[in-house]
Amino acid sequence: MGYIQGEDLALCACCGGIIIEINGENYRFENINKFNIDLEKETSPLKVDLNWHISESPAMCNEIIIEEMKKIKS
């Protein structure tokens, strides 16, 4: 389970994408559209159930790969 915090709007080499909190740690990921989630229509933090792993690319600063994700209805 994780909580989508919103877009990472900072300007740096390790910035951009979407910020998600998992087990008290913040990570970044891309391509939220493939999960049919429209952040403009949601309230943050958005609780989600997901299958994920940390990206193995050394250039990906704290980025994760999300295999599956769905909103958890409150």
N, C-alpha and C positions, 0 to 999 in steps of 0.2 A: 504494500500500500504506500502511496505517496501523495503529496500535496503540490499541485501545480501553483506556483507563485505568480507567474506571468512572464512577459517577455523580458529578456535581458537587454536593456537599451544602452548599457555602458559601451564606451568606445575603447577597446583595448585588443590585444592579440588573442586573449582567451575569453572574449565576450561575444554576445550574440546568442540567438536561439531562445529557448524557453528554459526558465529556471524551475526545477522541481526539488522538493525536499523529501528525502527518504531516510528514515531512521536518524533524523536530526542533522543530516548532512545535505548541503546544497550541491546539485549537479545541473548540467545543461544537456539539452537534447534538441534535435531538429525535427522537422516534418510532422508537426502535430496534426496537420490536415489529413494525413492518412488514417487517423483514428476518428475522424468525423467529430472533432471537438472544435468549436468556434469560441475562442477566448473572449471575443468581443461580446458574446451573449452570456458569458458565465461570470460568476462572482468568485474572486480569489480570496483565499486559497481554494482550489477545486480538488476535492478528494477523488483519487483514482486507484484502481486496482491494476497492477501491471506486472509483466515479466520483462526483466531487463538484465543487462550486464554492462560492466565498465568497458569503454572503448579501449582497445589495445594499442591504438596509434599513439605514439609518444607526443605528437603534435596536438592532440585533442585534450586540452586543459580541463580535466574533471568532466568530460563528456561521457554520456552513457548511450547505449543502443537499446531502444525499447522494441521488443518483439511484439507485444500485445498490450493494449491499454483500453480501459473502459471507465466511464464515470461511475462513481458510487453515489446512488441517490440518497439524499439525507432524509 
